[in-house]
Amino acid sequence: MEYGIVTWKMDGMGTISVEEPYLGTIISQKQFEILMKNGLLYYSSFEASDSEGEVIITVGGRKVSILIDDIVEIHPIKGNFWQKFSGNLSLGGNFSKSSALTTIAFSGNLDFRNKKTSFNTDWFLNLSYQNDSLITNNSQVNVAWQHLFKNKWSSLLALGRSQNLQLGIKQRYNLAIGAIKDITNNTWSRLYITGAMTGISEKSFDPNSQTEQDLAGVIQLAYDIFKYTSPKISLKSNITYIPYFTGDRRSRMNFNLNPMVSIFNNNFKVGFNFYYNYDSNPPASSLSNEDYGINLQLTYSLN
């Protein structure tokens, strides 16, 4: 169950989705990870309750009745290694004969989920060519490890690499350690904030430049909205502020907006991705101190 929708995937009948208010109770002998609105996390099977809208789980060896409405997420504890993966693949592009401009955008994410722990990989590649010459290259890949604690707190360890021709960045590596706090997490939205410290190694396109080593902070506010009934609708957005503590006085800001709606079936979605990057003190080889773009996308969900 995610965002108020319970989903069963079966070989014979395919995928069936039911909204949470229509559930009387839940019965299953399998083990599940159960996340509550108050941030508590349980591991249990489900037994039917005599009261409408409630379910019985096992907590500390005793039976407890809980409201289904208080459950935010339910994930099966899968024994199969490959069943623990989920993700999305997105592809977009554009061509204009009058300007001989071709744009290609490829992005996606791949997640591996275990008890209280998840590994997340996401990537973004945006290339623009004009008369066979590369004029824009904005790419990044990130790998993150998260561990869920009580009271809606999670730890974060992340490693990333990026490149941006417009901002003069040939390669940038960052290693961050921090924490995530869920402010709101319910059946239709999630609002959370991330705070971290990050070490940055950066090389510009200027052949005479040296690799810069810096220490910076990271503050990110993210807001996701979902409607899991057909057609599925989602909107993911985040804004990140990165103040530098070493080197020249510098700060960076990133903004991303990604709405999508399902087509054909719930695994195929169409939408767009808008990004905006700002650097107050970019390298001398940069073409500008800001970069932004919008790409139409066709997305396929692996889960």
C-alpha positions as CSV (number, residue, x, y, z in Angstrom):
1,M,0.0,0.0,0.0
2,E,1.3,3.4,-1.0
3,Y,-0.6,6.8,-0.8
4,G,-3.9,5.3,0.1
5,I,-4.0,2.6,-2.6
6,V,-3.6,-1.1,-1.9
7,T,-2.3,-3.1,-4.9
8,W,-2.3,-6.8,-5.6
9,K,-0.3,-8.3,-8.5
10,M,-1.5,-11.7,-9.6
11,D,-0.6,-13.9,-12.5
12,G,-4.1,-14.7,-13.5
13,M,-6.0,-11.5,-12.9
14,G,-3.2,-9.0,-13.4
15,T,-2.9,-5.9,-11.2
16,I,-5.9,-4.9,-8.9
17,S,-5.9,-1.6,-7.0
18,V,-8.4,-0.7,-4.2
19,E,-8.6,2.7,-2.4
20,E,-8.0,2.5,1.4
21,P,-11.5,3.8,2.5
22,Y,-13.1,0.7,0.8
23,L,-11.1,-1.8,2.8
24,G,-12.9,-3.5,5.7
25,T,-9.8,-5.4,6.9
26,I,-6.7,-7.2,5.6
27,I,-5.8,-10.9,5.9
28,S,-2.3,-12.3,5.0
29,Q,0.1,-14.8,6.6
30,K,3.1,-13.2,4.8
31,Q,5.3,-10.7,6.7
32,F,5.1,-7.0,5.9
33,E,6.8,-3.7,6.8
34,I,4.1,-1.4,8.1
35,L,4.7,2.4,8.3
36,M,2.3,4.4,10.5
37,K,1.3,8.1,10.3
38,N,3.1,8.7,13.6
39,G,6.3,7.3,12.2
40,L,6.2,3.9,14.0
41,L,7.4,0.9,12.0
42,Y,6.0,-2.6,12.5
43,Y,6.8,-6.0,11.1
44,S,3.9,-8.4,11.1
45,S,1.4,-10.4,9.2
46,F,-2.3,-9.4,9.1
47,E,-5.4,-10.9,10.8
48,A,-9.0,-9.9,10.3
49,S,-10.6,-7.5,12.8
50,D,-14.3,-7.7,13.8
51,S,-14.4,-3.9,13.6
52,E,-14.8,-2.2,10.2
53,G,-11.7,-0.4,9.0
54,E,-9.3,-2.1,11.4
55,V,-6.7,-4.9,11.2
56,I,-4.9,-7.0,13.8
57,I,-1.1,-7.2,13.8
58,T,1.4,-8.7,16.2
59,V,3.6,-6.3,18.2
60,G,6.0,-7.6,20.8
61,G,4.3,-11.0,20.8
62,R,0.8,-9.7,21.5
63,K,-2.1,-8.9,19.1
64,V,-2.9,-5.3,18.5
65,S,-5.8,-3.8,16.6
66,I,-4.9,-0.7,14.4
67,L,-6.9,1.6,12.1
68,I,-6.2,1.0,8.4
69,D,-6.5,4.8,8.0
70,D,-3.4,5.2,10.3
71,I,-1.3,3.2,7.9
72,V,0.8,5.1,5.4
73,E,2.7,2.3,3.6
74,I,2.7,-1.5,3.5
75,H,5.6,-3.3,1.8
76,P,6.0,-7.1,1.6
77,I,9.3,-8.4,3.1
78,K,10.3,-10.2,0.0
79,G,12.8,-13.1,0.1
80,N,13.6,-13.0,-3.6
81,F,16.6,-10.6,-4.2
82,W,15.2,-9.3,-7.5
83,Q,11.8,-8.6,-6.1
84,K,13.3,-6.0,-3.8
85,F,14.1,-3.7,-6.8
86,S,11.8,-1.1,-8.2
87,G,12.3,1.9,-10.5
88,N,11.5,4.1,-13.4
89,L,13.0,4.8,-16.9
90,S,12.3,8.0,-18.7
91,L,13.2,9.1,-22.3
92,G,12.5,12.3,-24.1
93,G,13.7,14.2,-27.1
94,N,13.2,17.0,-29.6
95,F,14.4,18.0,-33.1
96,S,14.1,21.2,-35.1
97,K,15.1,21.2,-38.7
98,S,15.2,25.0,-39.0
99,S,17.9,25.3,-36.3
100,A,19.4,21.8,-36.7
101,L,18.9,21.4,-33.0
102,T,18.5,17.9,-31.5
103,T,17.9,17.4,-27.8
104,I,18.0,14.0,-26.0
105,A,17.0,13.5,-22.3
106,F,17.3,10.2,-20.4
107,S,16.7,9.8,-16.7
108,G,15.6,7.2,-14.2
109,N,15.9,5.6,-10.8
110,L,16.5,2.2,-9.4
111,D,15.7,1.4,-5.7
112,F,16.5,-1.6,-3.6
113,R,14.5,-2.0,-0.4
114,N,15.2,-4.1,2.7
115,K,14.1,-3.9,6.3
116,K,14.4,-0.2,7.4
117,T,17.1,0.3,4.7
118,S,17.0,1.4,1.1
119,F,19.6,2.0,-1.6
120,N,18.6,4.5,-4.3
121,T,20.3,5.3,-7.6
122,D,19.1,8.0,-9.9
123,W,20.5,9.6,-13.0
124,F,19.8,12.4,-15.4
125,L,21.3,13.1,-18.8
126,N,20.4,16.1,-21.0
127,L,22.3,16.5,-24.3
128,S,21.8,19.1,-27.1
129,Y,23.5,19.0,-30.5
130,Q,23.5,21.6,-33.2
131,N,25.1,20.7,-36.6
132,D,26.8,17.7,-35.0
133,S,28.3,19.9,-32.3
134,L,27.6,19.4,-28.6
135,I,26.3,22.7,-27.2
136,T,24.7,21.5,-23.9
137,N,25.7,18.7,-21.6
138,N,24.0,18.5,-18.2
139,S,24.3,15.1,-16.5
140,Q,24.4,13.7,-13.0
141,V,24.2,10.3,-11.2
142,N,23.7,9.8,-7.5
143,V,23.8,6.8,-5.2
144,A,22.3,7.0,-1.7
145,W,21.8,4.8,1.3
146,Q,19.0,5.5,3.8
147,H,18.2,3.9,7.1
148,L,14.8,4.6,8.8
149,F,14.7,5.4,12.5
150,K,11.9,6.3,14.9
151,N,9.9,9.5,14.9
152,K,10.1,10.0,11.1
153,W,13.9,10.4,11.0
154,S,16.3,8.7,8.5
155,S,20.0,8.8,8.1
156,L,21.5,9.5,4.7
157,L,24.8,8.7,3.0
158,A,25.1,9.9,-0.7
159,L,27.7,9.9,-3.4
160,G,27.3,11.8,-6.7
161,R,28.9,12.9,-9.9
162,S,27.8,15.6,-12.3
163,Q,28.8,17.6,-15.3
164,N,27.4,20.9,-16.7
165,L,28.8,22.6,-19.8
166,Q,26.7,25.7,-19.4
167,L,28.1,26.3,-15.8
168,G,31.6,25.3,-16.8
169,I,31.8,22.1,-14.7
170,K,33.7,19.3,-16.4
171,Q,33.3,17.0,-13.4
172,R,32.1,17.4,-9.9
173,Y,32.1,14.7,-7.2
174,N,30.4,15.0,-3.9
175,L,30.1,12.8,-0.8
176,A,27.4,13.8,1.7
177,I,26.3,12.6,5.1
178,G,23.2,13.8,6.8
179,A,19.6,13.2,8.0
180,I,16.1,13.3,6.6
181,K,13.0,14.4,8.6
182,D,9.5,13.6,7.3
183,I,7.3,16.6,8.1
184,T,4.1,15.1,6.5
185,N,3.7,11.6,5.2
186,N,0.1,10.5,4.5
187,T,-2.0,8.7,1.9
188,W,-1.6,11.3,-0.8
189,S,1.6,13.4,-0.2
190,R,5.0,13.5,1.4
191,L,6.8,16.6,2.6
192,Y,10.3,16.2,4.0
193,I,13.5,18.1,4.6
194,T,17.1,17.0,4.3
195,G,20.2,18.4,6.0
196,A,23.7,17.3,5.2
197,M,27.4,18.2,5.1
198,T,29.2,17.4,1.8
199,G,32.7,17.3,0.5
200,I,33.1,18.5,-3.1
201,S,35.8,17.9,-5.6
202,E,35.4,20.0,-8.7
203,K,37.2,20.5,-12.1
204,S,36.3,23.1,-14.7
205,F,36.6,23.0,-18.5
206,D,39.5,25.5,-18.3
207,P,42.6,23.4,-19.1
208,N,44.7,25.6,-16.8
209,S,42.5,25.2,-13.8
210,Q,43.2,23.1,-10.8
211,T,40.8,20.7,-9.1
212,E,39.1,22.5,-6.2
213,Q,38.3,20.8,-2.9
214,D,35.5,22.4,-0.8
215,L,33.2,21.7,2.2
216,A,29.6,22.8,1.9
217,G,26.2,22.4,3.5
218,V,23.1,21.0,1.9
219,I,19.5,21.9,2.7
220,Q,16.8,20.4,0.6
221,L,13.0,20.7,0.8
222,A,11.0,18.1,-1.2
223,Y,7.3,17.8,-1.7
224,D,5.7,14.8,-3.6
225,I,2.0,14.5,-4.4
226,F,0.4,11.2,-5.7
227,K,-3.0,10.0,-6.9
228,Y,-2.7,6.3,-7.3
229,T,-6.2,5.6,-8.8
230,S,-6.4,5.3,-12.5
231,P,-5.1,7.4,-14.2
232,K,-2.2,7.7,-11.9
233,I,-1.0,11.2,-11.3
234,S,2.2,12.2,-9.5
235,L,4.1,15.5,-9.0
236,K,7.6,15.4,-7.5
237,S,9.4,18.7,-6.7
238,N,12.4,19.7,-4.7
239,I,14.6,22.8,-4.0
240,T,18.2,22.5,-2.8
241,Y,20.4,25.2,-1.3
242,I,24.2,24.6,-1.1
243,P,26.3,27.2,0.8
244,Y,30.1,26.8,0.6
245,F,32.1,27.0,3.9
246,T,35.5,27.0,2.3
247,G,37.1,28.8,-0.7
248,D,35.5,31.8,-2.3
249,R,32.1,33.0,-1.1
250,R,29.8,30.8,-3.1
251,S,26.4,29.3,-3.1
252,R,24.4,27.1,-5.4
253,M,20.7,26.4,-5.8
254,N,18.9,23.6,-7.7
255,F,15.2,23.3,-8.4
256,N,13.4,20.3,-10.0
257,L,9.7,19.8,-11.0
258,N,8.5,16.5,-12.5
259,P,4.7,15.9,-13.0
260,M,3.5,12.7,-14.7
261,V,0.2,11.0,-15.6
262,S,-0.3,7.4,-16.6
263,I,-1.4,6.4,-20.1
264,F,-2.2,3.0,-21.7
265,N,-1.8,1.4,-18.3
266,N,-0.4,2.3,-14.9
267,N,3.2,1.4,-15.9
268,F,3.5,3.9,-18.7
269,K,3.4,7.6,-17.9
270,V,3.8,10.8,-19.8
271,G,5.0,14.1,-18.3
272,F,7.8,16.6,-18.3
273,N,10.9,17.5,-16.2
274,F,11.8,21.1,-15.5
275,Y,15.2,21.9,-13.9
276,Y,16.9,25.1,-12.9
277,N,20.5,25.3,-11.6
278,Y,22.1,28.5,-10.2
279,D,25.8,29.1,-9.2
280,S,26.7,32.5,-7.6
281,N,30.4,32.1,-8.5
282,P,30.9,29.6,-11.4
283,P,34.3,28.8,-13.0
284,A,35.7,31.3,-15.5
285,S,35.0,28.8,-18.3
286,S,31.3,28.9,-17.6
287,L,28.9,30.3,-20.2
288,S,26.5,31.6,-17.6
289,N,25.8,31.4,-13.9
290,E,22.5,29.7,-14.5
291,D,21.1,26.7,-16.5
292,Y,17.5,25.6,-17.0
293,G,15.5,23.4,-19.3
294,I,12.3,21.5,-19.8
295,N,12.0,18.0,-21.4
296,L,8.9,16.0,-22.3
297,Q,9.2,12.4,-21.1
298,L,7.8,9.0,-21.6
299,T,8.3,6.9,-18.5
300,Y,8.0,3.2,-17.8
301,S,7.8,1.9,-14.2
302,L,9.6,-1.3,-13.4
303,N,7.6,-2.0,-10.2
